[in-house]
Amino acid sequence: MSAGATSTAGPKRARPRLLPGLSVKDGLIRHPFDLEFGVRTSGLVAGRHLGAGRRNDRHVTAYYAVAPSVFQSILVRWRRCRPQAPIDAYTFVDLGAGMGRAMLLASAYPFRAVVGVELHPALARIGRKNLALWRAAARTRVPMRMRCCDAVEFVLPAGPCVAFLFNPFGAPVLRRLLRSWSQRLASHASWLDILYVNNEQENVLAREPGFTRLFRGQVRRSNADLVTDRTILRHQPGREYAATIWEDCSIYRWKGRE
């Protein structure tokens, strides 16, 4: 601005403060997935930092994006379980979608649509930006949308659905979610499969009437993902989390109550 000139610009808006675990000073290392595609899905946010003023805040686990190799392997296993309809009839629903990495990975498959459900508005906002970048780069033709709401309040889309969970919340929320789905599915004939990665609340699914387990086992990370995740988590303050060679996973199908 030249001397004597008057600025008509308003005050600059302060950038929103990043959640703990999403900045370089917190030890953030960008995942190769982000570096390759120009998106932002890296970082680890402990559950205690993810309060959004909602009923189920205390049951949130943490934010950390799924390893691409684990996601791709669980999709392979699901397709081996013979879905009840062609894949292009299914809506992919990511519960606890965070910044959307699983959604971006899912968009490579010919799903009917890809939907993310995220409780925390800051993560959902970043996720929406990632989806916009993905569409702008013409990396998918699949319709994608991110909803910022409580998973328990989310109504499954009509038609066949496959729900993806990367251990997003504790047993109380999962229990309420499954009961809500059961009531809806019992009155609306439809198909639902659940892909559950890092299945800490496996016992909740196993006890819920109407759901049948199709698979339970260990899904391995690729060597590249293992090295990456271990490096990223080693640089996080406190070192609360660690990456193993595999993730414990389950696949369930709604078959109805007898």
Backbone bond lengths (Angstrom), bond angles and torsions (degrees), N, CA, C in turn:
res aa  C-N    CA-C-N  psi(-1)  N-CA   C-N-CA  omega(-1)  CA-C   N-CA-C  phi
1 M - - - 1.461 - - 1.522 107.90 -
2 S 1.323 117.60 131.93 1.464 121.25 -177.84 1.517 110.88 -75.22
3 A 1.368 115.29 159.14 1.455 120.38 -179.31 1.513 110.35 -61.22
4 G 1.311 117.73 137.04 1.449 122.78 177.19 1.515 113.48 84.99
5 A 1.345 118.55 -10.10 1.461 120.50 179.36 1.512 109.83 -75.97
6 T 1.309 115.26 152.02 1.467 120.81 179.87 1.516 109.72 -107.68
7 S 1.296 116.83 127.82 1.459 120.85 179.38 1.522 110.10 -81.95
8 T 1.317 115.79 132.02 1.471 121.00 176.38 1.514 111.56 -101.32
9 A 1.315 115.69 -1.91 1.469 119.33 -178.90 1.519 110.14 -73.42
10 G 1.297 115.47 143.05 1.453 120.63 178.28 1.516 110.63 -77.70
11 P 1.317 117.09 175.77 1.467 120.33 178.99 1.518 111.52 -63.11
12 K 1.319 115.11 142.77 1.455 119.74 179.45 1.525 110.18 -69.00
13 R 1.315 114.25 139.17 1.453 118.85 177.83 1.522 109.98 -79.06
14 A 1.290 115.55 134.71 1.463 119.18 177.10 1.524 109.22 -70.31
15 R 1.309 115.09 139.81 1.465 118.85 176.95 1.520 110.35 -65.79
16 P 1.349 116.72 141.35 1.463 118.32 177.19 1.525 110.65 -58.84
17 R 1.298 116.74 138.65 1.461 120.86 -179.69 1.522 109.92 -68.49
18 L 1.312 115.77 131.22 1.453 120.50 -179.40 1.522 110.82 -70.62
19 L 1.306 115.16 146.33 1.460 119.68 174.20 1.527 109.47 -64.83
20 P 1.345 118.12 146.00 1.471 120.49 177.08 1.526 110.94 -55.63
21 G 1.318 115.60 126.36 1.461 120.25 -178.93 1.512 113.55 107.79
22 L 1.354 116.74 -5.66 1.459 119.82 -177.36 1.523 113.28 -112.23
23 S 1.322 117.74 11.13 1.467 120.56 178.79 1.530 109.83 -121.65
24 V 1.321 115.07 160.25 1.464 120.80 -179.00 1.529 110.83 -60.61
25 K 1.325 116.94 -38.02 1.468 119.47 -179.54 1.527 112.15 -64.65
26 D 1.347 116.28 -19.27 1.462 120.42 176.54 1.523 112.23 -90.45
27 G 1.325 116.38 7.20 1.458 119.99 179.77 1.511 114.02 92.43
28 L 1.341 118.10 13.87 1.462 120.99 -178.15 1.525 111.47 -60.82
29 I 1.320 115.50 130.03 1.461 122.94 170.34 1.516 106.62 -124.35
30 R 1.310 117.23 127.05 1.459 120.18 -177.93 1.520 111.49 -72.66
31 H 1.316 115.23 134.50 1.461 121.68 178.25 1.529 109.52 -70.62
32 P 1.335 118.79 145.80 1.468 120.57 177.20 1.522 113.64 -53.29
33 F 1.335 117.36 -29.56 1.465 120.78 177.08 1.530 109.96 -58.59
34 D 1.337 116.77 -44.22 1.460 121.34 180.00 1.526 111.15 -67.91
35 L 1.326 116.26 -41.06 1.462 120.59 -178.84 1.533 111.01 -65.60
36 E 1.314 116.48 -36.92 1.466 120.24 -178.78 1.523 111.69 -71.53
37 F 1.341 116.82 -40.64 1.465 120.09 -170.57 1.532 114.01 -107.10
38 G 1.328 117.65 -1.08 1.453 119.60 176.52 1.510 114.76 69.66
39 V 1.337 116.68 30.65 1.462 121.34 178.52 1.525 109.16 -114.49
40 R 1.322 115.78 -178.02 1.462 120.80 -175.39 1.532 109.47 -133.83
41 T 1.325 115.92 94.63 1.465 120.40 179.07 1.526 111.91 -126.97
42 S 1.341 117.59 1.08 1.468 121.62 -173.84 1.527 111.33 -82.41
43 G 1.329 113.92 163.18 1.460 120.65 176.13 1.514 112.11 114.74
44 L 1.319 114.69 160.93 1.462 121.45 177.82 1.526 108.24 -130.70
45 V 1.327 115.77 124.70 1.463 121.38 177.88 1.521 107.88 -119.35
46 A 1.316 116.87 117.78 1.467 120.68 179.11 1.525 110.21 -64.35
47 G 1.319 116.10 151.17 1.452 121.08 -177.23 1.519 114.06 -57.00
48 R 1.329 117.33 -31.92 1.474 120.35 -178.31 1.523 112.90 -66.30
49 H 1.343 116.33 -15.49 1.465 120.07 179.63 1.532 112.32 -98.51
50 L 1.319 117.32 2.92 1.460 120.32 -172.42 1.524 113.22 -106.45
51 G 1.307 117.34 22.73 1.450 120.14 176.06 1.520 110.67 -65.18
52 A 1.334 116.32 133.19 1.461 121.38 -179.83 1.525 111.09 -125.32
53 G 1.346 115.18 14.84 1.459 118.92 -179.52 1.509 113.03 73.17
54 R 1.329 116.14 27.29 1.470 120.81 -178.20 1.520 110.25 -113.64
55 R 1.306 114.95 163.36 1.461 122.40 -175.75 1.525 113.07 -55.19
56 N 1.318 116.50 -39.92 1.463 120.49 -172.25 1.526 114.38 -99.56
57 D 1.339 117.50 17.04 1.465 120.62 179.56 1.520 113.25 -52.28
58 R 1.325 116.48 -43.32 1.473 119.60 -173.27 1.520 113.10 -69.96
59 H 1.319 117.40 -10.09 1.459 120.44 179.96 1.525 112.97 -101.15
60 V 1.346 116.77 1.18 1.472 119.93 177.66 1.522 108.78 -70.50
61 T 1.320 117.19 139.15 1.467 120.53 -178.59 1.528 110.78 -85.61
62 A 1.314 118.05 -77.33 1.465 123.01 179.85 1.518 107.56 -166.66
63 Y 1.332 116.14 166.30 1.466 119.03 170.48 1.519 109.10 -104.10
64 Y 1.321 115.58 125.24 1.455 122.56 168.40 1.519 105.69 -159.18
65 A 1.317 117.87 131.79 1.461 120.71 -174.10 1.528 111.41 -77.87
66 V 1.318 115.20 145.73 1.461 121.73 -178.64 1.527 110.47 -65.55
67 A 1.329 116.27 145.02 1.467 120.87 174.84 1.526 109.18 -66.19
68 P 1.327 118.50 131.09 1.469 119.99 -179.26 1.523 113.51 -52.95
69 S 1.324 117.74 -39.56 1.466 119.52 -178.30 1.521 111.99 -66.99
70 V 1.328 117.70 -34.96 1.470 120.85 177.04 1.518 109.77 -67.84
71 F 1.320 116.28 -44.23 1.469 119.57 179.02 1.527 110.60 -58.86
72 Q 1.308 116.32 -48.63 1.459 119.62 -177.49 1.529 111.70 -64.10
73 S 1.334 116.67 -35.48 1.468 119.91 179.54 1.521 111.99 -70.03
74 I 1.342 117.89 -39.00 1.461 119.33 179.90 1.531 110.31 -69.60
75 L 1.341 117.37 -30.09 1.471 119.72 174.22 1.525 110.99 -66.93
76 V 1.333 116.77 -38.88 1.466 120.65 177.03 1.530 109.99 -62.35
77 R 1.331 116.16 -44.73 1.467 119.83 -179.42 1.528 111.26 -65.59
78 W 1.320 116.47 -37.99 1.464 119.27 177.87 1.530 110.91 -62.09
79 R 1.316 116.81 -43.61 1.464 119.38 -178.71 1.523 111.37 -67.92
80 R 1.330 116.71 -26.34 1.473 119.93 174.12 1.526 111.47 -70.16
81 C 1.338 116.22 -21.19 1.469 120.76 178.77 1.523 112.29 -80.88
82 R 1.305 116.90 7.02 1.455 123.57 176.09 1.528 112.43 56.82
83 P 1.319 117.83 75.74 1.460 120.94 175.28 1.526 110.82 -51.38
84 Q 1.317 115.77 150.98 1.461 120.99 -172.93 1.519 113.45 -78.15
85 A 1.310 117.03 -5.96 1.464 121.98 177.89 1.523 107.78 -145.10
86 P 1.322 117.75 164.18 1.471 119.73 175.27 1.524 110.26 -59.21
87 I 1.328 117.15 150.50 1.461 120.88 -176.10 1.528 111.76 -60.31
88 D 1.329 117.53 -29.88 1.463 118.85 -179.06 1.530 112.89 -74.78
89 A 1.333 117.19 -1.90 1.467 120.60 173.79 1.529 111.39 -92.92
90 Y 1.349 116.93 -12.94 1.468 121.71 -174.31 1.525 111.93 -90.79
91 T 1.327 114.91 140.58 1.456 121.52 166.02 1.520 108.05 -95.68
92 F 1.315 117.00 127.95 1.460 122.56 177.20 1.520 108.15 -88.60
93 V 1.340 116.66 124.41 1.461 122.04 -177.57 1.524 109.00 -120.40
94 D 1.324 116.69 117.74 1.470 122.23 179.27 1.528 108.32 -100.83
95 L 1.328 116.53 111.63 1.463 122.07 -179.91 1.526 109.31 -93.20
96 G 1.335 117.02 122.35 1.451 120.87 -170.57 1.516 108.62 79.09
97 A 1.333 115.16 49.68 1.466 120.98 -169.74 1.521 113.20 -70.95
98 G 1.340 118.03 -18.95 1.455 119.84 179.32 1.516 112.12 58.98
99 M 1.323 116.19 -127.42 1.459 121.46 -179.39 1.521 112.36 -93.27
100 G 1.336 116.61 7.21 1.454 119.90 165.88 1.508 118.96 93.59
101 R 1.349 119.21 15.45 1.465 117.29 -177.59 1.520 112.29 -61.38
102 A 1.332 117.55 -45.15 1.472 119.55 179.76 1.522 111.20 -61.78
103 M 1.323 116.93 -35.22 1.463 120.05 177.67 1.529 110.79 -64.20
104 L 1.325 116.43 -43.12 1.460 120.28 179.61 1.530 110.29 -63.85
105 L 1.317 116.07 -41.72 1.461 119.84 177.62 1.531 111.07 -64.82
106 A 1.337 116.87 -40.02 1.466 121.09 -178.85 1.520 111.81 -66.02
107 S 1.332 116.04 -28.17 1.466 119.21 -177.15 1.527 112.61 -68.86
108 A 1.330 117.24 -9.65 1.468 120.48 175.62 1.528 111.33 -77.95
109 Y 1.340 116.93 -11.71 1.458 122.40 -179.40 1.530 109.02 -102.13
110 P 1.323 117.14 154.86 1.474 119.22 -174.82 1.530 114.27 -81.58
111 F 1.348 116.76 51.19 1.455 119.73 177.06 1.527 110.07 -68.90
112 R 1.329 115.62 159.90 1.464 120.85 175.42 1.532 110.12 -63.59
113 A 1.328 115.52 -41.11 1.460 122.14 178.19 1.516 107.82 -162.77
114 V 1.345 115.87 162.60 1.466 122.72 176.54 1.526 107.24 -124.67
115 V 1.338 115.92 124.08 1.461 121.61 -177.05 1.523 109.14 -124.98
116 G 1.332 116.78 133.14 1.457 121.53 175.15 1.514 110.30 -111.10
117 V 1.329 115.87 144.23 1.463 122.24 177.61 1.524 107.09 -125.79
118 E 1.330 117.27 116.35 1.459 122.16 -176.96 1.518 110.25 -132.47
119 L 1.328 116.63 132.01 1.458 122.20 -177.27 1.521 112.97 -76.60
120 H 1.348 117.32 -38.59 1.464 119.75 -172.80 1.524 110.86 -88.04
121 P 1.339 118.14 124.77 1.468 120.39 -175.18 1.523 114.24 -63.13
122 A 1.342 118.69 -33.18 1.472 120.21 -179.53 1.524 110.70 -66.46
123 L 1.332 116.90 -42.65 1.467 119.88 178.12 1.524 110.52 -67.35
124 A 1.330 116.95 -41.98 1.466 120.28 179.58 1.524 111.00 -62.45
125 R 1.332 116.78 -37.99 1.464 120.72 179.85 1.528 110.74 -63.65
126 I 1.329 116.59 -44.32 1.467 119.99 177.74 1.523 109.74 -65.62
127 G 1.326 116.30 -39.74 1.462 120.42 178.75 1.519 111.89 -59.47
128 R 1.325 117.20 -41.98 1.473 120.43 179.11 1.530 110.99 -63.47
129 K 1.324 116.79 -37.89 1.471 119.94 177.04 1.521 110.48 -63.83
130 N 1.327 116.10 -40.76 1.467 119.68 177.74 1.527 111.67 -62.02
131 L 1.331 116.30 -41.91 1.464 119.84 178.92 1.527 110.60 -63.00
132 A 1.338 116.41 -39.83 1.458 120.14 179.44 1.534 110.99 -64.53
133 L 1.329 116.52 -41.63 1.459 120.33 177.29 1.518 111.32 -63.31
134 W 1.315 116.06 -39.77 1.470 122.29 -179.17 1.528 110.36 -63.14
135 R 1.341 115.28 -45.57 1.464 119.83 179.66 1.527 110.65 -67.17
136 A 1.341 116.77 -41.49 1.461 120.30 -178.91 1.523 111.93 -62.34
137 A 1.340 115.93 -31.05 1.465 120.74 179.36 1.529 111.79 -85.90
138 A 1.341 116.69 4.08 1.477 122.49 178.83 1.523 112.15 56.15
139 R 1.349 115.54 40.70 1.463 119.47 179.72 1.521 112.32 -88.68
140 T 1.310 117.48 -3.39 1.454 120.38 178.93 1.517 110.07 -156.47
141 R 1.331 114.99 154.69 1.462 121.28 170.56 1.524 110.42 -114.30
142 V 1.311 115.87 3.82 1.463 121.10 -178.10 1.530 109.37 -81.81
143 P 1.329 119.04 131.48 1.467 120.21 174.97 1.525 110.53 -60.99
144 M 1.350 117.14 133.09 1.464 121.67 -179.65 1.528 109.36 -131.64
145 R 1.322 115.93 141.90 1.460 119.58 174.74 1.524 109.72 -151.37
146 M 1.324 115.32 149.76 1.462 122.65 179.75 1.524 108.82 -114.35
147 R 1.341 116.44 128.66 1.456 121.76 175.89 1.524 108.73 -108.23
148 C 1.331 117.11 133.06 1.461 121.51 175.51 1.523 107.68 -100.88
149 C 1.319 116.55 98.19 1.454 120.92 -178.13 1.522 109.07 -164.63
150 D 1.314 115.82 172.96 1.457 122.55 176.56 1.522 108.82 -75.25
151 A 1.323 117.08 133.34 1.464 120.99 -178.61 1.524 111.93 -57.15
152 V 1.333 117.40 -35.31 1.465 120.88 -178.74 1.524 110.98 -65.70
153 E 1.331 117.08 -28.70 1.458 121.27 -178.99 1.525 112.66 -87.92
154 F 1.315 117.25 -9.03 1.460 121.35 -177.00 1.529 110.16 -77.77
155 V 1.313 116.35 130.78 1.470 122.07 178.24 1.522 108.52 -95.73
156 L 1.307 116.21 125.63 1.461 120.13 179.88 1.528 110.72 -58.59
157 P 1.326 117.76 140.56 1.470 120.27 176.07 1.528 110.71 -62.50
158 A 1.318 115.78 156.06 1.465 120.05 176.54 1.525 109.89 -65.36
159 G 1.320 115.39 150.33 1.455 120.68 178.44 1.514 112.38 90.62
160 P 1.326 117.88 178.20 1.463 121.79 -179.66 1.529 112.03 -59.29
161 C 1.334 116.12 138.87 1.466 121.60 179.21 1.525 109.88 -132.99
162 V 1.326 116.01 148.34 1.451 121.74 168.47 1.521 106.34 -123.43
163 A 1.331 116.31 119.57 1.460 122.28 -175.86 1.525 108.90 -99.36
164 F 1.326 116.09 132.69 1.461 122.63 179.98 1.515 109.26 -110.75
165 L 1.345 116.70 129.02 1.456 122.31 178.06 1.525 108.97 -130.16
166 F 1.324 116.32 122.31 1.468 121.19 173.26 1.529 106.90 -105.15
167 N 1.320 115.45 65.39 1.470 123.85 -179.59 1.531 111.22 43.80
168 P 1.349 118.51 58.67 1.463 120.05 -173.30 1.521 115.33 -80.22
169 F 1.339 117.58 -21.75 1.463 119.66 -176.71 1.521 110.50 -155.49
170 G 1.332 114.45 168.91 1.451 121.32 -175.71 1.521 113.92 -79.29
171 A 1.339 114.56 -179.69 1.462 121.99 -174.41 1.528 114.10 -58.56
172 P 1.351 120.91 -42.80 1.467 119.28 -178.10 1.524 113.44 -57.82
173 V 1.334 116.90 -40.98 1.465 119.93 179.82 1.524 110.17 -70.65
174 L 1.322 117.41 -44.76 1.469 120.27 179.73 1.521 110.67 -60.34
175 R 1.320 117.01 -39.58 1.469 120.98 179.94 1.532 110.74 -63.21
176 R 1.333 116.51 -46.17 1.465 119.59 179.23 1.521 111.46 -65.56
177 L 1.328 115.64 -38.66 1.457 120.47 179.89 1.527 111.16 -62.20
178 L 1.319 116.68 -47.87 1.462 120.78 -178.07 1.521 111.70 -64.00
179 R 1.319 116.74 -38.45 1.467 119.26 179.53 1.521 111.42 -68.04
180 S 1.337 115.75 -37.34 1.462 119.59 175.96 1.523 110.73 -64.11
181 W 1.324 116.56 -44.82 1.463 120.30 177.97 1.519 111.32 -62.97
182 S 1.321 116.55 -41.84 1.470 120.21 -178.38 1.523 110.87 -59.33
183 Q 1.326 116.54 -43.67 1.462 120.33 179.61 1.525 111.15 -61.93
184 R 1.331 115.60 -43.04 1.458 118.88 -179.40 1.526 111.19 -69.77
185 L 1.314 116.98 -44.16 1.460 120.32 -177.50 1.527 112.01 -66.59
186 A 1.334 116.27 -31.97 1.461 120.01 179.80 1.529 110.94 -67.86
187 S 1.342 117.11 -28.53 1.461 120.27 -177.87 1.530 112.94 -100.95
188 H 1.332 116.82 -14.78 1.462 121.49 177.35 1.525 107.91 -125.20
189 A 1.315 115.37 104.33 1.466 119.56 -177.55 1.530 109.30 -58.35
190 S 1.323 116.31 113.44 1.455 120.69 179.62 1.519 108.98 -157.73
191 W 1.331 116.00 177.60 1.449 122.06 -178.08 1.518 110.23 -118.76
192 L 1.327 115.39 138.04 1.460 121.45 178.02 1.515 109.57 -141.79
193 D 1.323 116.61 127.38 1.459 123.20 170.11 1.525 108.28 -116.35
194 I 1.327 116.33 148.41 1.468 121.87 -178.98 1.527 109.09 -122.17
195 L 1.325 116.40 125.69 1.465 122.72 174.66 1.517 106.80 -105.86
196 Y 1.329 116.45 113.67 1.462 121.45 -171.46 1.522 109.17 -117.11
197 V 1.334 116.97 107.18 1.465 123.30 -179.33 1.525 109.33 -100.04
198 N 1.349 116.36 138.37 1.467 122.23 -173.00 1.535 108.03 58.15
199 N 1.313 114.23 63.17 1.467 122.90 -166.31 1.533 112.95 -80.66
200 E 1.300 117.47 62.68 1.467 121.51 -177.00 1.524 112.63 -63.91
201 Q 1.331 117.26 -28.24 1.465 120.70 -178.99 1.537 110.96 -104.75
202 E 1.315 115.61 33.86 1.473 121.71 179.52 1.524 112.36 -52.14
203 N 1.345 117.04 -37.83 1.466 119.96 -176.93 1.524 112.15 -63.05
204 V 1.342 117.60 -28.64 1.465 120.34 178.84 1.528 109.95 -66.60
205 L 1.318 116.34 -46.33 1.462 120.20 178.11 1.518 111.62 -65.05
206 A 1.318 116.21 -40.93 1.462 120.42 -177.35 1.527 111.96 -62.73
207 R 1.342 117.04 -28.26 1.467 120.59 -176.84 1.521 113.82 -93.59
208 E 1.331 116.99 -8.92 1.465 119.61 -175.14 1.528 110.63 -81.54
209 P 1.331 118.07 118.08 1.468 120.55 -179.29 1.524 111.76 -59.77
210 G 1.310 115.40 141.85 1.456 120.89 176.81 1.510 114.41 98.92
211 F 1.348 117.35 -17.89 1.461 121.10 179.19 1.524 109.81 -104.81
212 T 1.329 116.02 133.19 1.465 122.70 -179.19 1.521 109.33 -116.28
213 R 1.323 115.55 132.75 1.465 119.08 179.20 1.523 110.39 -78.95
214 L 1.321 116.12 130.01 1.464 122.35 178.30 1.518 111.93 -102.25
215 F 1.344 115.22 -26.08 1.471 119.57 -177.82 1.517 109.00 -155.83
216 R 1.321 115.83 141.13 1.456 122.20 166.81 1.514 107.60 -146.64
217 G 1.322 116.50 127.02 1.455 119.10 -179.09 1.519 111.38 176.38
218 Q 1.304 115.10 -171.89 1.454 121.70 -177.56 1.524 109.98 -98.34
219 V 1.327 115.30 130.06 1.464 121.81 177.16 1.522 107.19 -111.02
220 R 1.311 116.74 121.21 1.460 121.91 -172.96 1.518 112.27 -79.84
221 R 1.327 115.02 143.73 1.461 121.22 165.73 1.527 108.40 -75.71
222 S 1.307 116.40 152.12 1.461 119.48 168.70 1.524 107.91 -69.11
223 N 1.317 116.88 160.12 1.474 119.77 178.03 1.519 111.16 -59.14
224 A 1.333 116.52 -39.42 1.467 120.03 -179.46 1.526 110.55 -63.87
225 D 1.332 117.42 -43.23 1.471 120.38 178.71 1.520 111.43 -67.70
226 L 1.320 117.37 -36.35 1.460 120.58 179.48 1.532 110.44 -63.59
227 V 1.322 116.76 -48.02 1.466 120.56 179.38 1.526 110.23 -61.75
228 T 1.327 116.52 -44.04 1.469 120.92 -179.54 1.518 111.55 -62.33
229 D 1.333 117.32 -50.84 1.466 120.52 -177.34 1.520 111.75 -64.01
230 R 1.311 117.40 -39.25 1.472 119.45 178.90 1.525 110.98 -65.77
231 T 1.326 116.82 -38.97 1.461 120.26 178.05 1.523 110.83 -65.22
232 I 1.328 116.27 -45.66 1.464 120.48 -179.60 1.523 111.11 -61.54
233 L 1.315 117.22 -48.34 1.463 120.59 -175.51 1.524 111.96 -70.99
234 R 1.325 117.58 -28.91 1.465 120.96 178.82 1.524 111.26 -66.44
235 H 1.318 117.37 -25.04 1.468 121.35 -178.34 1.530 112.75 -92.36
236 Q 1.325 117.68 -0.90 1.459 119.73 178.72 1.524 110.13 -79.17
237 P 1.346 117.71 138.26 1.474 119.95 177.81 1.524 110.87 -58.70
238 G 1.318 115.70 135.88 1.460 120.16 177.56 1.507 114.35 86.15
239 R 1.327 116.73 -22.81 1.479 120.90 -179.78 1.529 111.42 47.38
240 E 1.315 116.25 52.31 1.467 120.92 -178.08 1.516 112.72 -74.73
241 Y 1.322 116.72 -24.08 1.459 120.50 -172.61 1.525 109.50 -124.35
242 A 1.316 115.27 156.71 1.465 120.78 179.00 1.519 109.25 -142.66
243 A 1.319 116.48 152.62 1.458 121.99 178.57 1.527 109.69 -100.51
244 T 1.320 116.31 131.30 1.456 121.64 176.07 1.527 109.65 -101.92
245 I 1.313 115.83 172.44 1.460 120.75 -178.96 1.527 110.50 -65.07
246 W 1.334 117.17 -27.74 1.454 121.21 -174.69 1.530 110.20 -136.87
247 E 1.328 114.26 166.86 1.457 121.85 171.81 1.532 107.63 -117.42
248 D 1.329 116.44 135.74 1.464 120.53 172.07 1.526 107.98 -73.79
249 C 1.321 116.89 126.91 1.462 121.16 -173.57 1.528 111.89 -134.43
250 S 1.319 115.01 156.73 1.466 121.70 175.49 1.521 109.33 -139.37
251 I 1.322 114.91 153.58 1.461 121.76 170.89 1.526 107.63 -128.96
252 Y 1.323 115.59 127.40 1.468 121.38 179.98 1.523 109.97 -123.65
253 R 1.337 114.62 154.40 1.478 121.08 178.17 1.526 108.96 -132.21
254 W 1.316 114.82 136.26 1.465 120.22 172.49 1.521 108.37 -75.14
255 K 1.344 115.85 121.36 1.456 120.38 177.79 1.527 111.89 -120.06
256 G 1.332 115.15 -0.02 1.462 119.74 176.12 1.505 112.78 91.05
257 R 1.319 114.15 154.68 1.455 120.11 177.83 1.518 109.71 -85.40
258 E 1.314 114.68 138.40 1.457 118.50 179.29 1.517 110.27 -74.29
